[in-house]
Amino acid sequence: MKKAIFLMLSLSAFTLLSASQVLAQASTEHDYLSLISEYVYKIENIYDGNWAFTYRVEDKIEMETRTVRRDTSLPFLESETLLAINGMPPSEERLQRHAERRQRALRRRQNNENRPVEDEEEGNEKDRFLEMIIPESIHLIKQEKQLLYLGFKAVEEDREKIYENLQGTLILDLDAEYIKELQVRVTEPFSPFFLSKVEGGYFSIRFDLFDGVPMQTEISFELQGHAFYIRDLTEDREVEWMDFEKI
């Protein structure tokens, strides 16, 4: 889920301009990309260890909603607390299953201590996202009052075939100067790996201002597909983050 977080955005070079002036200047793909880049770097990474928060995962396939509190100032095994299942206190069985998952996560963490860190190998996620955007693909979809809708295509090494079948949309709030939403939609079926097929899908990450700083607050994720003809890849989830607290 954090990777989802392969998708972040920004603008401040235009802070002395009105929204109409910004739009007038953003008339080429270069100006649009500059606008997007500035907004990207404004976004706060809530997983950088500086924030405690509660998140709620609604799994529409399993018909279950889990509420978890995350606070990395606590020891690792205590840093994620299962608060509720479908709005009710979790059973002892669910608490035990949660504890076992945290134990497995700790073992993975320990096993990976001597391996290269992915972000160190591949760079900052915000930079990676911006590098994936094809500048000449950025185009104006529409403007509704202060909201600017931009479409784009993306590409990444070894994933060209996948990205050919995805279309991105960014919704920028020109008055508040931040990314309001990023959407990615599957435009036609494709095979991400051998004997697999993605029939359709949709991803949306939404941001709100917290003390004037844009932070992710909601994600919607839908996927229809299969792997090896027998494994169902279908997912339909929504995640909401709330109760942010600076550590």
N, C-alpha and C positions, 0 to 999 in steps of 0.2 A: 504493500500500500504506500509505503514511503516513496517508492519509485514513481508511484504516481506523481510522483512529486518530481518528476522528470519534466514538469510543465509549469514554470513560474515566470512573472512579467513586470514593466515599469515606465516612468517619465518625470524628469525634473529639469531638463535643459530648457523646457518651455514654460517654466513656472511664472515668468513675468508676462506671458501672453494670455490673452483671453481664450476661451474655448474656441471661438470662431476663428481667431488668428491661428491657433494650432491647426485646426482643420484646413484652413487655407494653405498653410505651409506644407502640410502632410499630403501633397498632391502627387508624389512619386513613390516608388517602392522604397527608395533610400530613406525618404522622410518617414514613411510608415515604419520601417525597420528601426529607425532611431527612436521613434515614439515608443514602440514596443520594448526596445532595449532599456530605455529609461524606466519604464514601469516595472519591468522584470526585477531590476535590482532594488526596488523599494520593498518587495515582498519579504516578510519575516519568515524564516524557516523555523517552524514550531518544534521540529525534531532536532534542533542543534544543542539540546541539553540545558537550555536557559529557560524553558517554560514547563510548568505543570498545567495539565488540562484534563478535562473529561471528554471522552468520545463515545458515541453511540453508533453501533453497527446494526442496521436493519437488513437482515437476510430474507428477501422476499421468496426465495426458493424454499428455504428451511422453515419459513414462517416464524422467525425468531429474531428478537432484538436484544443485543447485549450492550450493557453500559459498563465502561471501564474508566478508572482514574489512573492517569499516568503521571508519575513524579520521579524523575531521574536523580533527585537529590537523595533518595532512599537507596539502600542496597538493592542490587539487581533483582533478586527474587521477590522483593517487596515493591518494586517500582511500578508494577501494574496490578491494580486491585480490581477484581471483579465485583461490581456494585450491585448489578441487577440483571435478571433475565426476564424479558417481557414485563418490565416494570415491577417485578417482585424480587425479594431477596433470594439469591441463588441457594440451591440445595447443597448439602454436604458433598454430594456426588459431583456436582458441577464445580464446586470449589476445589475438589481434589483433582479433577480433570484440568482445571486452570493451572493449578500448582505444578502438575506434571508437564504441561506445555512450557511453563516458565523454566523448569529444570532442563528440558530439551534445548530451549533457547540459550540457556547459560552454557551448556556443553558445546553448542555450535559456536558460541562467542569465544569460548576458550580454545577450541580447535582452530579458529581462524586468527588467533592472536599473532601468529608468525607469518601469516600470508599478507601479500600486498593489499592495501585498502583500495577498494574499487574506485572511490572518488579521487584518490591520489593518482590512480592510473588514468582515469578518464576525464578528470577535471571537474570543476564545480558544476552541479546540475543546471544552474541557471545559464552558465556559459554553454553547456552542451545543448540545452534547448534552443538557444539563439542560433547556435551553429547549424542546427538541423533545419531551421526555417529556410526555404528557398526564396530569396529576396524578390525575384521577379514574379513569384506566385502570389504575393501579397496584393490584395485588391479590396476596394471598398464595396461592402454589401449594401449598407444603408446607414443613415443616422436618424435617431429618434431623440429629439431634444439633446441632452448632454451625452447620450450613449452612442458611441461609434462602433459599428460592427465591421470587422475586417476578416476576410477569408484568407487562408494560406495552405500551402502544401509543405510537407517536410520530407527529409531524406536522412538516412544514417548508413554508414558503411556496413555492408553485409545485410542490410534490411531494406534495400531499395524496393524489392518486390512487395513487401508488406506496406511500406509507406505510399506506394502508388495507389493503394486502395483505401486510403484514409484522407479525410478532408477536415481541416481545422478551422475553427472560428474563434476569434477573440472579441470580447465585448469590453470596451474601454470607457470608463467614466471620465470625461474630459474636465468636468467641474472639480471633482474630488481628486483627479489625477491618479488613478490606480486601475489595475485590471479587475474588472468585476466578475468575469467568467471566462473560462477556457473550455471549449467544446471540441471533441474529436468524434467523427462519425465514420463508420464503415460504409463506403460507397458501393462496393461490390464484393462478392465472396472471394476469399483467397486462402491459400494453404501456408500457414506460418512454419510448418515443419512436415516431415514425411508422414503420410497417411493421416493427415489432419486437415480440417477445413473450418474456417470461420464463416458462417453464413451472414452474420450481421452483428452490429454492436454499436454502443454509444457510451461516451465518457464525458462527464462534465465536472469541473472543479470550480467552486465559487468562493469568492473572497469578500470579506467585509473589513471595515476599518476598526481597529482596536487602539484607542488612544492615538488616533491619527495614522496608524501603521496598518497596511493591508496584510491580513492573515487568512489562511485557508479556513473555511468554516463548514463547507459541505462538499461531498462528492457523490455523484450518481454514476453507477457502472452497470452496463448491461452487455451480455455476450451470448450469442447463440452459435453453437458449433460442436464438433466432436473430434476425438483423437483415436486413431487406430480402429475406427468404425464402431467402437463399443463404449468408449469413455465419453460421457456427456460433459461438455465444457460450459454448459449453460450457467450463467450467473446473473443475478439481479440484486444489487446491493445499493444501499445508501449509507453514507457515513456523515455524522455531524460532530463537529468539535465545539466545545463550549467551556465556560468557567476557567478562562485563562488566568494564570497567576505566574508572575515573574519569579524565578527561583533565585 
